[in-house]
Amino acid sequence: AASLHLLHILAADRAGRRQELAEATELVLVLLESDWLQVGASGFPFFGLLHLAQAQLEADDQEESQPGEAQGRREEWHPLDTDDHLRFRNWIYSHLVHGQSPPLVDSVHFLARADPRSPQDPARECSVAKAMGYLATALIFAQEADAGLRREARELVTSAEQHVKSCVYVEAEGFTLLRILRTKWPLWWLQVHEHAVQQ
């Protein structure tokens, strides 16, 4: 049902898409209440459709912006605030475009510095940057023959999942599907690659 709803949204006109994404509370509940590993293993292209919706929304926003005007950062979910985040995002994106797995050492090093906030800060549990680091590392482990590394890959996906789900408590009022798709992080595209190799 969730995948069919996303297909319906993708087929709508621009105004209809935005309205439905802003009101699609049941799709947010799927993200919050489902085990992402089980969703990926189900065979339904939920994460792939989220990626398409994200790409379509970005294209809509760019078409509506004035020439030379950047998309408002206030609208972005977890904007790329640092050069480190921008480089890691572009590095991941480049590997996904070419169908390659990012090198393990770079993903692990990024995880160590992805979130400079104090470990005592409860908001630190909400971090798309951390989630991206976990998923990039998991993608590499999932392709190994060693059963222990493949098990660790699943645990890393769960860690990434928790770093996104925690945002509903930190950003309760702004946690809508429309908002979380307005991000430069290729979160859902990386999920597609992750679950493809988990099969």
C-alpha positions in Angstrom: 0.0 0.0 0.0 2.8 2.4 0.8 4.6 1.8 -2.5 1.3 2.3 -4.4 0.7 5.5 -2.5 4.2 6.8 -3.5 3.5 5.8 -7.2 0.3 7.9 -7.0 2.2 10.8 -5.6 4.9 10.6 -8.3 2.2 10.6 -11.0 0.5 13.8 -9.6 1.2 17.3 -10.8 3.6 19.5 -9.0 1.1 21.2 -6.6 -0.6 17.9 -6.0 2.7 16.1 -5.2 3.7 18.7 -2.7 0.4 18.7 -0.9 0.3 14.9 -0.7 3.9 14.7 0.5 3.1 17.3 3.2 0.1 15.3 4.3 1.3 11.7 3.9 1.5 10.9 7.6 0.9 7.2 6.9 4.1 7.0 4.8 6.0 8.7 7.7 4.6 6.0 10.0 5.9 3.3 7.6 9.4 4.8 8.0 9.1 5.1 11.8 7.4 1.9 12.6 8.9 -0.6 10.1 12.1 -2.5 10.3 14.0 -1.1 7.3 15.8 -4.4 6.7 12.5 -6.1 6.4 11.1 -3.4 4.1 14.1 -3.9 1.9 13.8 -7.6 1.9 10.0 -7.5 1.1 10.6 -6.9 -2.6 8.5 -3.7 -2.6 10.5 -0.8 -4.1 9.6 1.6 -1.2 13.1 3.1 -0.8 13.6 3.4 -4.6 10.3 5.3 -4.9 11.4 7.6 -2.0 14.6 8.3 -4.0 12.5 9.1 -7.1 10.2 11.4 -5.1 13.3 13.1 -3.6 14.8 13.6 -7.1 11.5 14.8 -8.5 11.0 17.3 -5.6 14.5 18.7 -6.1 13.8 19.2 -9.9 10.5 20.9 -9.0 12.2 23.3 -6.6 14.9 24.1 -9.1 12.4 24.9 -11.9 10.6 27.3 -9.6 13.7 29.1 -8.3 14.7 32.4 -10.0 17.8 32.4 -12.2 20.9 32.5 -10.1 18.9 31.9 -6.9 19.9 28.9 -4.8 17.2 26.8 -3.1 16.5 28.2 0.3 18.6 26.5 2.9 15.9 27.0 5.5 13.8 24.4 3.5 16.6 21.8 3.5 16.5 18.9 5.9 20.0 18.5 7.5 21.8 20.8 5.1 25.4 20.3 4.2 26.7 22.6 6.8 30.4 21.9 6.5 33.0 21.3 3.8 33.4 17.8 5.2 29.8 17.0 4.8 29.7 18.4 1.3 32.8 16.3 0.2 31.4 13.1 1.7 28.1 13.6 0.1 29.6 14.3 -3.3 32.0 11.3 -2.8 29.1 9.0 -2.0 27.0 10.4 -4.9 29.8 9.9 -7.4 30.2 6.2 -6.4 26.5 5.6 -6.6 26.3 7.2 -10.1 29.0 4.8 -11.3 27.6 1.8 -9.5 30.6 1.5 -7.2 31.0 0.8 -3.5 32.7 3.6 -1.6 36.1 2.6 0.0 35.7 1.3 3.6 38.4 3.5 5.2 36.8 6.7 4.0 33.4 5.8 5.4 34.8 4.7 8.7 36.9 7.9 9.0 33.9 10.0 8.2 31.8 8.3 10.9 34.3 9.3 13.5 33.9 13.0 12.7 30.4 13.2 11.1 28.8 14.9 14.1 30.9 17.3 16.2 28.2 17.9 18.8 28.8 16.8 22.4 28.1 13.1 23.1 25.8 14.4 25.9 23.6 16.4 23.5 20.4 14.3 23.1 19.8 15.9 19.7 23.0 14.1 18.5 20.9 11.0 18.0 19.2 12.7 15.1 21.9 12.8 12.3 21.5 12.1 8.7 25.3 12.5 8.3 25.9 9.7 10.7 23.2 7.6 9.0 25.0 8.1 5.7 28.3 7.0 7.2 26.7 3.8 8.7 25.0 2.9 5.4 28.1 3.5 3.3 30.1 1.2 5.6 27.3 -1.4 5.6 27.2 -1.4 1.8 30.8 -2.6 1.8 30.4 -5.2 4.6 27.3 -6.6 2.9 29.3 -7.7 -0.1 31.8 -9.7 1.9 31.6 -13.5 2.0 32.2 -13.6 5.7 29.0 -14.2 7.6 30.2 -12.1 10.5 30.7 -9.0 8.4 27.4 -9.4 6.7 25.7 -9.6 10.1 27.6 -6.5 11.1 26.3 -4.8 7.9 22.7 -5.4 9.0 23.5 -4.0 12.5 25.0 -0.9 10.8 21.8 -0.4 8.8 19.8 -0.6 12.0 22.1 2.1 13.5 21.5 4.3 10.5 17.8 3.7 10.8 17.8 4.8 14.5 19.7 8.0 13.6 16.9 8.9 11.2 14.0 7.8 13.4 15.3 9.7 16.4 14.7 12.9 14.4 10.9 12.6 15.0 11.6 13.4 18.7 14.0 16.2 18.0 12.1 17.7 15.1 8.6 16.6 15.9 6.8 19.5 14.3 8.8 19.4 11.1 9.1 15.7 10.5 7.0 15.4 7.4 7.7 13.4 4.2 7.9 16.7 2.3 10.6 18.0 4.7 12.7 14.9 4.9 12.8 14.5 1.1 14.2 18.1 0.8 17.8 17.1 1.5 21.0 16.9 -0.5 22.0 13.7 1.2 21.2 10.7 -1.2 19.9 8.7 1.8 17.2 6.7 0.1 19.3 6.0 -3.0 22.0 4.6 -0.7 19.3 2.4 0.9 18.4 1.0 -2.5 22.0 -0.1 -3.1 22.3 -1.4 0.4 19.2 -3.7 0.2 20.1 -4.8 -3.3 23.4 -6.4 -2.0 21.7 -7.7 1.1 19.5 -10.1 -1.0 
